[in-house]
Amino acid sequence: MALKISVMSKEGGVIILCLEGSLDTETHVELEVRGVRELDKRPKGMILDLKSLDYISSMGISALLKLQKQAGVRGVNFVVTNIPPQIDEVFKIVKALPEESIFASMEEADRYLMNIQKKIKESQ
């Protein structure tokens, strides 16, 4: 599935990136490139609106973390909002994981995350 990124500006120099679709191995670079391009405009804040995000992989999580770090380096307030339940569950699991690796490969980790998100979405 593709990733669509819409950009809006709010008063006070805040940029909103609305993500729609899938943030994964094939699309994470789009977010990284677009996000840094928007950060280069020196906004006071950046909001990632995930309301229409259907799926996130480990590479997608990595892209979000990289963007958050880049915002911090530039002194830009960074906020994530409207997190769908299946994506929120992935964030909770990732935060709860121990420091050591529990997956043999990136593919195994992505299958695990995909199954969790699928189950939650089906139960809604």
PyMOL commands that place a pseudoatom at each C-alpha (Angstrom):
pseudoatom trace, name=CA, resn=MET, resi=1, chain=A, elem=C, hetatm=0, pos=[0.000, 0.000, 0.000]
pseudoatom trace, name=CA, resn=ALA, resi=2, chain=A, elem=C, hetatm=0, pos=[1.190, 3.492, -0.758]
pseudoatom trace, name=CA, resn=LEU, resi=3, chain=A, elem=C, hetatm=0, pos=[1.758, 6.375, 1.620]
pseudoatom trace, name=CA, resn=LYS, resi=4, chain=A, elem=C, hetatm=0, pos=[0.115, 9.732, 1.026]
pseudoatom trace, name=CA, resn=ILE, resi=5, chain=A, elem=C, hetatm=0, pos=[1.525, 12.731, 2.898]
pseudoatom trace, name=CA, resn=SER, resi=6, chain=A, elem=C, hetatm=0, pos=[-0.528, 15.920, 3.031]
pseudoatom trace, name=CA, resn=VAL, resi=7, chain=A, elem=C, hetatm=0, pos=[1.027, 19.067, 4.496]
pseudoatom trace, name=CA, resn=MET, resi=8, chain=A, elem=C, hetatm=0, pos=[-0.931, 21.878, 6.112]
pseudoatom trace, name=CA, resn=SER, resi=9, chain=A, elem=C, hetatm=0, pos=[0.192, 24.990, 7.935]
pseudoatom trace, name=CA, resn=LYS, resi=10, chain=A, elem=C, hetatm=0, pos=[-1.362, 26.309, 11.126]
pseudoatom trace, name=CA, resn=GLU, resi=11, chain=A, elem=C, hetatm=0, pos=[-1.105, 29.716, 12.709]
pseudoatom trace, name=CA, resn=GLY, resi=12, chain=A, elem=C, hetatm=0, pos=[1.976, 30.239, 14.778]
pseudoatom trace, name=CA, resn=GLY, resi=13, chain=A, elem=C, hetatm=0, pos=[4.344, 28.474, 12.414]
pseudoatom trace, name=CA, resn=VAL, resi=14, chain=A, elem=C, hetatm=0, pos=[3.124, 24.901, 12.961]
pseudoatom trace, name=CA, resn=ILE, resi=15, chain=A, elem=C, hetatm=0, pos=[3.293, 22.317, 10.166]
pseudoatom trace, name=CA, resn=ILE, resi=16, chain=A, elem=C, hetatm=0, pos=[0.901, 19.346, 10.104]
pseudoatom trace, name=CA, resn=LEU, resi=17, chain=A, elem=C, hetatm=0, pos=[1.868, 16.200, 8.198]
pseudoatom trace, name=CA, resn=CYS, resi=18, chain=A, elem=C, hetatm=0, pos=[-1.187, 13.979, 7.639]
pseudoatom trace, name=CA, resn=LEU, resi=19, chain=A, elem=C, hetatm=0, pos=[-0.221, 10.396, 6.836]
pseudoatom trace, name=CA, resn=GLU, resi=20, chain=A, elem=C, hetatm=0, pos=[-2.547, 8.080, 4.935]
pseudoatom trace, name=CA, resn=GLY, resi=21, chain=A, elem=C, hetatm=0, pos=[-1.929, 4.467, 3.981]
pseudoatom trace, name=CA, resn=SER, resi=22, chain=A, elem=C, hetatm=0, pos=[1.050, 2.395, 4.993]
pseudoatom trace, name=CA, resn=LEU, resi=23, chain=A, elem=C, hetatm=0, pos=[4.331, 3.519, 6.567]
pseudoatom trace, name=CA, resn=ASP, resi=24, chain=A, elem=C, hetatm=0, pos=[6.620, 0.599, 5.859]
pseudoatom trace, name=CA, resn=THR, resi=25, chain=A, elem=C, hetatm=0, pos=[9.794, -0.645, 4.213]
pseudoatom trace, name=CA, resn=GLU, resi=26, chain=A, elem=C, hetatm=0, pos=[8.731, 0.731, 0.835]
pseudoatom trace, name=CA, resn=THR, resi=27, chain=A, elem=C, hetatm=0, pos=[7.435, 4.123, 2.014]
pseudoatom trace, name=CA, resn=HIS, resi=28, chain=A, elem=C, hetatm=0, pos=[9.462, 5.181, 5.075]
pseudoatom trace, name=CA, resn=VAL, resi=29, chain=A, elem=C, hetatm=0, pos=[11.955, 7.177, 3.002]
pseudoatom trace, name=CA, resn=GLU, resi=30, chain=A, elem=C, hetatm=0, pos=[9.100, 9.333, 1.683]
pseudoatom trace, name=CA, resn=LEU, resi=31, chain=A, elem=C, hetatm=0, pos=[8.305, 10.437, 5.239]
pseudoatom trace, name=CA, resn=GLU, resi=32, chain=A, elem=C, hetatm=0, pos=[11.944, 11.005, 6.140]
pseudoatom trace, name=CA, resn=VAL, resi=33, chain=A, elem=C, hetatm=0, pos=[12.603, 13.146, 3.047]
pseudoatom trace, name=CA, resn=ARG, resi=34, chain=A, elem=C, hetatm=0, pos=[9.345, 15.109, 3.222]
pseudoatom trace, name=CA, resn=GLY, resi=35, chain=A, elem=C, hetatm=0, pos=[9.627, 15.608, 6.979]
pseudoatom trace, name=CA, resn=VAL, resi=36, chain=A, elem=C, hetatm=0, pos=[13.184, 16.953, 6.802]
pseudoatom trace, name=CA, resn=ARG, resi=37, chain=A, elem=C, hetatm=0, pos=[12.190, 19.220, 3.910]
pseudoatom trace, name=CA, resn=GLU, resi=38, chain=A, elem=C, hetatm=0, pos=[9.433, 20.690, 6.097]
pseudoatom trace, name=CA, resn=LEU, resi=39, chain=A, elem=C, hetatm=0, pos=[11.781, 20.981, 9.094]
pseudoatom trace, name=CA, resn=ASP, resi=40, chain=A, elem=C, hetatm=0, pos=[14.229, 22.909, 6.908]
pseudoatom trace, name=CA, resn=LYS, resi=41, chain=A, elem=C, hetatm=0, pos=[11.554, 25.616, 6.655]
pseudoatom trace, name=CA, resn=ARG, resi=42, chain=A, elem=C, hetatm=0, pos=[12.130, 26.220, 10.396]
pseudoatom trace, name=CA, resn=PRO, resi=43, chain=A, elem=C, hetatm=0, pos=[8.599, 25.758, 11.761]
pseudoatom trace, name=CA, resn=LYS, resi=44, chain=A, elem=C, hetatm=0, pos=[7.976, 26.259, 15.465]
pseudoatom trace, name=CA, resn=GLY, resi=45, chain=A, elem=C, hetatm=0, pos=[6.185, 22.931, 15.670]
pseudoatom trace, name=CA, resn=MET, resi=46, chain=A, elem=C, hetatm=0, pos=[5.441, 19.795, 13.683]
pseudoatom trace, name=CA, resn=ILE, resi=47, chain=A, elem=C, hetatm=0, pos=[2.366, 17.628, 14.154]
pseudoatom trace, name=CA, resn=LEU, resi=48, chain=A, elem=C, hetatm=0, pos=[2.146, 14.156, 12.644]
pseudoatom trace, name=CA, resn=ASP, resi=49, chain=A, elem=C, hetatm=0, pos=[-1.533, 13.280, 12.212]
pseudoatom trace, name=CA, resn=LEU, resi=50, chain=A, elem=C, hetatm=0, pos=[-1.823, 9.492, 11.940]
pseudoatom trace, name=CA, resn=LYS, resi=51, chain=A, elem=C, hetatm=0, pos=[-5.628, 9.336, 11.769]
pseudoatom trace, name=CA, resn=SER, resi=52, chain=A, elem=C, hetatm=0, pos=[-5.593, 7.718, 8.305]
pseudoatom trace, name=CA, resn=LEU, resi=53, chain=A, elem=C, hetatm=0, pos=[-2.502, 5.538, 8.766]
pseudoatom trace, name=CA, resn=ASP, resi=54, chain=A, elem=C, hetatm=0, pos=[-3.487, 1.884, 8.310]
pseudoatom trace, name=CA, resn=TYR, resi=55, chain=A, elem=C, hetatm=0, pos=[-0.199, 0.127, 8.985]
pseudoatom trace, name=CA, resn=ILE, resi=56, chain=A, elem=C, hetatm=0, pos=[3.264, 0.787, 10.370]
pseudoatom trace, name=CA, resn=SER, resi=57, chain=A, elem=C, hetatm=0, pos=[6.304, -1.502, 10.146]
pseudoatom trace, name=CA, resn=SER, resi=58, chain=A, elem=C, hetatm=0, pos=[9.543, -1.418, 12.093]
pseudoatom trace, name=CA, resn=MET, resi=59, chain=A, elem=C, hetatm=0, pos=[11.038, 0.772, 9.351]
pseudoatom trace, name=CA, resn=GLY, resi=60, chain=A, elem=C, hetatm=0, pos=[8.070, 3.119, 9.705]
pseudoatom trace, name=CA, resn=ILE, resi=61, chain=A, elem=C, hetatm=0, pos=[8.667, 3.382, 13.436]
pseudoatom trace, name=CA, resn=SER, resi=62, chain=A, elem=C, hetatm=0, pos=[12.315, 4.084, 12.719]
pseudoatom trace, name=CA, resn=ALA, resi=63, chain=A, elem=C, hetatm=0, pos=[11.334, 6.876, 10.309]
pseudoatom trace, name=CA, resn=LEU, resi=64, chain=A, elem=C, hetatm=0, pos=[9.123, 8.477, 12.968]
pseudoatom trace, name=CA, resn=LEU, resi=65, chain=A, elem=C, hetatm=0, pos=[11.931, 8.321, 15.514]
pseudoatom trace, name=CA, resn=LYS, resi=66, chain=A, elem=C, hetatm=0, pos=[14.420, 9.823, 13.056]
pseudoatom trace, name=CA, resn=LEU, resi=67, chain=A, elem=C, hetatm=0, pos=[12.033, 12.651, 12.273]
pseudoatom trace, name=CA, resn=GLN, resi=68, chain=A, elem=C, hetatm=0, pos=[11.451, 13.269, 15.978]
pseudoatom trace, name=CA, resn=LYS, resi=69, chain=A, elem=C, hetatm=0, pos=[15.207, 13.411, 16.529]
pseudoatom trace, name=CA, resn=GLN, resi=70, chain=A, elem=C, hetatm=0, pos=[15.707, 15.833, 13.614]
pseudoatom trace, name=CA, resn=ALA, resi=71, chain=A, elem=C, hetatm=0, pos=[12.958, 18.057, 15.011]
pseudoatom trace, name=CA, resn=GLY, resi=72, chain=A, elem=C, hetatm=0, pos=[14.661, 18.070, 18.409]
pseudoatom trace, name=CA, resn=VAL, resi=73, chain=A, elem=C, hetatm=0, pos=[18.030, 18.979, 16.897]
pseudoatom trace, name=CA, resn=ARG, resi=74, chain=A, elem=C, hetatm=0, pos=[16.376, 21.961, 15.201]
pseudoatom trace, name=CA, resn=GLY, resi=75, chain=A, elem=C, hetatm=0, pos=[14.477, 23.006, 18.336]
pseudoatom trace, name=CA, resn=VAL, resi=76, chain=A, elem=C, hetatm=0, pos=[11.107, 22.191, 16.758]
pseudoatom trace, name=CA, resn=ASN, resi=77, chain=A, elem=C, hetatm=0, pos=[8.318, 20.876, 18.988]
pseudoatom trace, name=CA, resn=PHE, resi=78, chain=A, elem=C, hetatm=0, pos=[7.233, 17.469, 17.656]
pseudoatom trace, name=CA, resn=VAL, resi=79, chain=A, elem=C, hetatm=0, pos=[3.842, 15.892, 18.373]
pseudoatom trace, name=CA, resn=VAL, resi=80, chain=A, elem=C, hetatm=0, pos=[2.070, 12.774, 17.100]
pseudoatom trace, name=CA, resn=THR, resi=81, chain=A, elem=C, hetatm=0, pos=[-1.728, 12.788, 17.210]
pseudoatom trace, name=CA, resn=ASN, resi=82, chain=A, elem=C, hetatm=0, pos=[-4.837, 10.809, 16.221]
pseudoatom trace, name=CA, resn=ILE, resi=83, chain=A, elem=C, hetatm=0, pos=[-3.106, 7.455, 16.570]
pseudoatom trace, name=CA, resn=PRO, resi=84, chain=A, elem=C, hetatm=0, pos=[-5.349, 4.600, 15.356]
pseudoatom trace, name=CA, resn=PRO, resi=85, chain=A, elem=C, hetatm=0, pos=[-5.793, 1.750, 17.881]
pseudoatom trace, name=CA, resn=GLN, resi=86, chain=A, elem=C, hetatm=0, pos=[-3.751, -0.771, 15.903]
pseudoatom trace, name=CA, resn=ILE, resi=87, chain=A, elem=C, hetatm=0, pos=[-0.843, 1.676, 15.546]
pseudoatom trace, name=CA, resn=ASP, resi=88, chain=A, elem=C, hetatm=0, pos=[-1.087, 2.684, 19.215]
pseudoatom trace, name=CA, resn=GLU, resi=89, chain=A, elem=C, hetatm=0, pos=[-0.815, -0.971, 20.211]
pseudoatom trace, name=CA, resn=VAL, resi=90, chain=A, elem=C, hetatm=0, pos=[2.379, -1.311, 18.171]
pseudoatom trace, name=CA, resn=PHE, resi=91, chain=A, elem=C, hetatm=0, pos=[3.840, 1.768, 19.906]
pseudoatom trace, name=CA, resn=LYS, resi=92, chain=A, elem=C, hetatm=0, pos=[2.996, 0.239, 23.304]
pseudoatom trace, name=CA, resn=ILE, resi=93, chain=A, elem=C, hetatm=0, pos=[4.591, -3.087, 22.363]
pseudoatom trace, name=CA, resn=VAL, resi=94, chain=A, elem=C, hetatm=0, pos=[7.738, -1.497, 20.966]
pseudoatom trace, name=CA, resn=LYS, resi=95, chain=A, elem=C, hetatm=0, pos=[8.150, 0.600, 24.106]
pseudoatom trace, name=CA, resn=ALA, resi=96, chain=A, elem=C, hetatm=0, pos=[7.621, -2.493, 26.248]
pseudoatom trace, name=CA, resn=LEU, resi=97, chain=A, elem=C, hetatm=0, pos=[10.163, -4.615, 24.397]
pseudoatom trace, name=CA, resn=PRO, resi=98, chain=A, elem=C, hetatm=0, pos=[13.402, -5.294, 26.194]
pseudoatom trace, name=CA, resn=GLU, resi=99, chain=A, elem=C, hetatm=0, pos=[16.621, -3.767, 24.895]
pseudoatom trace, name=CA, resn=GLU, resi=100, chain=A, elem=C, hetatm=0, pos=[17.892, -7.065, 23.541]
pseudoatom trace, name=CA, resn=SER, resi=101, chain=A, elem=C, hetatm=0, pos=[16.694, -8.333, 20.170]
pseudoatom trace, name=CA, resn=ILE, resi=102, chain=A, elem=C, hetatm=0, pos=[13.815, -10.770, 20.290]
pseudoatom trace, name=CA, resn=PHE, resi=103, chain=A, elem=C, hetatm=0, pos=[13.338, -11.207, 16.538]
pseudoatom trace, name=CA, resn=ALA, resi=104, chain=A, elem=C, hetatm=0, pos=[15.647, -13.092, 14.220]
pseudoatom trace, name=CA, resn=SER, resi=105, chain=A, elem=C, hetatm=0, pos=[15.128, -10.642, 11.361]
pseudoatom trace, name=CA, resn=MET, resi=106, chain=A, elem=C, hetatm=0, pos=[13.433, -7.428, 10.314]
pseudoatom trace, name=CA, resn=GLU, resi=107, chain=A, elem=C, hetatm=0, pos=[10.963, -9.499, 8.318]
pseudoatom trace, name=CA, resn=GLU, resi=108, chain=A, elem=C, hetatm=0, pos=[10.024, -11.501, 11.417]
pseudoatom trace, name=CA, resn=ALA, resi=109, chain=A, elem=C, hetatm=0, pos=[9.497, -8.299, 13.410]
pseudoatom trace, name=CA, resn=ASP, resi=110, chain=A, elem=C, hetatm=0, pos=[7.345, -6.837, 10.626]
pseudoatom trace, name=CA, resn=ARG, resi=111, chain=A, elem=C, hetatm=0, pos=[5.202, -9.998, 10.410]
pseudoatom trace, name=CA, resn=TYR, resi=112, chain=A, elem=C, hetatm=0, pos=[4.650, -9.797, 14.155]
pseudoatom trace, name=CA, resn=LEU, resi=113, chain=A, elem=C, hetatm=0, pos=[3.616, -6.130, 13.988]
pseudoatom trace, name=CA, resn=MET, resi=114, chain=A, elem=C, hetatm=0, pos=[1.394, -6.736, 10.961]
pseudoatom trace, name=CA, resn=ASN, resi=115, chain=A, elem=C, hetatm=0, pos=[-0.483, -9.568, 12.697]
pseudoatom trace, name=CA, resn=ILE, resi=116, chain=A, elem=C, hetatm=0, pos=[-1.145, -7.453, 15.780]
pseudoatom trace, name=CA, resn=GLN, resi=117, chain=A, elem=C, hetatm=0, pos=[-2.464, -4.542, 13.734]
pseudoatom trace, name=CA, resn=LYS, resi=118, chain=A, elem=C, hetatm=0, pos=[-4.599, -6.839, 11.596]
pseudoatom trace, name=CA, resn=LYS, resi=119, chain=A, elem=C, hetatm=0, pos=[-6.236, -8.469, 14.628]
pseudoatom trace, name=CA, resn=ILE, resi=120, chain=A, elem=C, hetatm=0, pos=[-7.050, -5.134, 16.243]
pseudoatom trace, name=CA, resn=LYS, resi=121, chain=A, elem=C, hetatm=0, pos=[-8.460, -3.684, 13.025]
pseudoatom trace, name=CA, resn=GLU, resi=122, chain=A, elem=C, hetatm=0, pos=[-10.621, -6.785, 12.457]
pseudoatom trace, name=CA, resn=SER, resi=123, chain=A, elem=C, hetatm=0, pos=[-12.049, -6.556, 15.969]
pseudoatom trace, name=CA, resn=GLN, resi=124, chain=A, elem=C, hetatm=0, pos=[-13.266, -2.972, 15.443]
for i in range(1, 124): cmd.bond("trace and resi %d" % i, "trace and resi %d" % (i + 1))
show_as sticks, trace
zoom trace
